[in-house]
Amino acid sequence: MQKEKLLIIVPYRNRKENLSLFVPHMEKWIKEQNIDFSILISEQSDDGEWFNKGSIINCGFNERKEKSDYVCIHDVDMIPSS
């Protein structure tokens, strides 16, 4: 049976410090669980006043939905521990 491919979509804007901690932690944490995955950092490109999280998530999903079996949306400032 083929492994399912998890896509983790991370809506992002202007949080470099969080991102530099998040990605290495998530890669290590998920690999330890033997899950086939990819992380997509979906970034808002404009400098507008509002962070349009829903639109950023939708763009990321539409970009990679054909390459993934299931999807998780995760905030860059939340680090799982167990």
QUIQUIPE-V661252 format. One record per residue. N is the residue number from 1. PSI is psi as a letter, one per 30 degrees, with the letter a starting at -180 (NA if undefined). OMEGA is omega in radians with two decimals (999 if undefined). D_LAST is the distance of its C-alpha to the last C-alpha in Angstrom with 2 decimals. Layout:
n=N psi=PSI omega=OMEGA d_last=D_LAST
n=N psi=PSI omega=OMEGA d_last=D_LAST
This chain:
n=1 psi=k omega=-3.13 d_last=26.75
n=2 psi=k omega=3.11 d_last=25.57
n=3 psi=k omega=3.04 d_last=21.91
n=4 psi=k omega=-3.12 d_last=21.04
n=5 psi=j omega=3.12 d_last=20.56
n=6 psi=k omega=3.01 d_last=17.81
n=7 psi=k omega=3.06 d_last=19.03
n=8 psi=j omega=3.12 d_last=16.88
n=9 psi=k omega=-3.13 d_last=19.44
n=10 psi=j omega=3.06 d_last=19.02
n=11 psi=k omega=-2.95 d_last=22.01
n=12 psi=k omega=2.94 d_last=23.21
n=13 psi=k omega=2.98 d_last=26.08
n=14 psi=h omega=3.08 d_last=26.84
n=15 psi=h omega=-3.07 d_last=23.48
n=16 psi=e omega=-3.11 d_last=23.85
n=17 psi=e omega=3.10 d_last=21.91
n=18 psi=e omega=-3.11 d_last=18.78
n=19 psi=e omega=-3.12 d_last=19.33
n=20 psi=f omega=3.06 d_last=19.84
n=21 psi=e omega=-3.03 d_last=16.39
n=22 psi=e omega=-3.01 d_last=14.58
n=23 psi=e omega=3.13 d_last=16.08
n=24 psi=e omega=3.12 d_last=15.57
n=25 psi=e omega=-3.11 d_last=11.89
n=26 psi=e omega=3.13 d_last=11.38
n=27 psi=e omega=3.14 d_last=13.87
n=28 psi=e omega=-3.07 d_last=12.34
n=29 psi=e omega=-3.10 d_last=8.76
n=30 psi=e omega=3.09 d_last=10.58
n=31 psi=e omega=3.10 d_last=13.29
n=32 psi=f omega=3.13 d_last=11.28
n=33 psi=g omega=3.10 d_last=10.74
n=34 psi=h omega=3.12 d_last=14.49
n=35 psi=k omega=3.06 d_last=14.80
n=36 psi=j omega=-2.99 d_last=18.03
n=37 psi=l omega=2.92 d_last=17.47
n=38 psi=l omega=3.11 d_last=19.19
n=39 psi=k omega=3.10 d_last=18.55
n=40 psi=j omega=3.04 d_last=21.52
n=41 psi=j omega=-3.11 d_last=22.18
n=42 psi=j omega=-2.95 d_last=24.67
n=43 psi=k omega=3.02 d_last=26.76
n=44 psi=k omega=-3.00 d_last=29.42
n=45 psi=f omega=-3.10 d_last=32.50
n=46 psi=l omega=3.11 d_last=34.81
n=47 psi=g omega=-3.12 d_last=35.05
n=48 psi=l omega=-3.09 d_last=35.67
n=49 psi=e omega=-3.04 d_last=35.02
n=50 psi=k omega=3.05 d_last=32.43
n=51 psi=j omega=-3.09 d_last=29.05
n=52 psi=i omega=-3.05 d_last=29.33
n=53 psi=e omega=-3.13 d_last=25.72
n=54 psi=e omega=3.13 d_last=26.80
n=55 psi=e omega=3.14 d_last=29.35
n=56 psi=e omega=3.10 d_last=27.07
n=57 psi=e omega=-3.14 d_last=24.54
n=58 psi=e omega=3.12 d_last=27.55
n=59 psi=e omega=3.11 d_last=29.02
n=60 psi=e omega=3.13 d_last=25.91
n=61 psi=e omega=-3.13 d_last=25.67
n=62 psi=e omega=3.14 d_last=29.41
n=63 psi=e omega=-2.97 d_last=29.31
n=64 psi=g omega=-3.04 d_last=26.86
n=65 psi=e omega=-3.13 d_last=26.87
n=66 psi=f omega=-3.08 d_last=29.12
n=67 psi=g omega=-3.04 d_last=26.90
n=68 psi=k omega=3.08 d_last=23.70
n=69 psi=e omega=3.08 d_last=23.00
n=70 psi=l omega=-2.95 d_last=20.31
n=71 psi=k omega=3.04 d_last=19.11
n=72 psi=k omega=3.05 d_last=16.24
n=73 psi=k omega=-3.06 d_last=17.26
n=74 psi=k omega=3.10 d_last=15.02
n=75 psi=k omega=-3.09 d_last=16.28
n=76 psi=f omega=-3.10 d_last=16.67
n=77 psi=g omega=3.10 d_last=15.97
n=78 psi=k omega=-3.12 d_last=12.45
n=79 psi=j omega=3.12 d_last=9.64
n=80 psi=l omega=-3.12 d_last=6.06
n=81 psi=f omega=3.10 d_last=3.80
n=82 psi=NA omega=999 d_last=0.00
